[in-house]
């Protein structure tokens, strides 16, 4: 949580973008729709002010970048220390980090903070740190793109159609189509304003949320086949189920899909009615396990992820574990059991379950 108000930060932000002429802009590693949307909205805002902009990404961003009006992108094969040479004037630049707060979370852009004249972070994650010269985070807002939208309003930055497309992409991506609990009346107001500006909301929503490659559907199919439900009981006595699925590199090779085709799997898994919480684990090439989690209304998965050095939001979070798949599953269940009074597979954690009254909840949990 930031120590300053949105109004106070808006004044810092306006001074920051007014002061510098060249901006290197990065979102987080393994970019998503909000990360790219936030970067492109700011990039177009700065270009319309006559500034020079370079967007730097780390990981496959094509699916999102191709929906945007083009901006100069930092070449894949250039080291970050060359950044200032890539600006036409070759002079120093300011570095902007969006949709995350730690330079390390940007991936290959991380060292840019050393070469930059000044730096700023604008984020909406709960795990926010203050690593730059100026830092601002609002963990309760839906997306970095929505936060930027309201900052542009406060700074009287006119929102062009190109910016509108980017902002809408970020909003729709991070809210699952104005659907997640992070969606507020302000989010709808922003969407309505962007629609009025001529943003093709139908096209963007269909492209972002309802278009899947065959390999992605095969990844989902494999993840469903490999899934198992675990029963738990909340402190309020509600019975819930946690779905856990794991795909090894071997599973993925056999299925003909790679990591990028697995990105949307966890959200689709959590559409399964029985699953209050869904955990999708997949083996990365270096033998570690990437964990993505979604919950509907009970578990705070950000708290679970934080125990393993990860982060995210209450209903959507992720972390990376360097243990075997079975150990990862056991450790995640153990972490989740702290928020429950009982959880299948965690016999040591059920001392509060059932209250010795032989309740159905107690029976279901073991
Ligand atoms: Mn985001």
Boltz pocket constraint, residues with backbone or C-beta under 6 A from the ligand:
constraints:
  - pocket:
      binder: B
      contacts: [[A, 34], [A, 35], [A, 99], [A, 124], [A, 142], [A, 143], [A, 144], [A, 174]]
      max_distance: 6.0
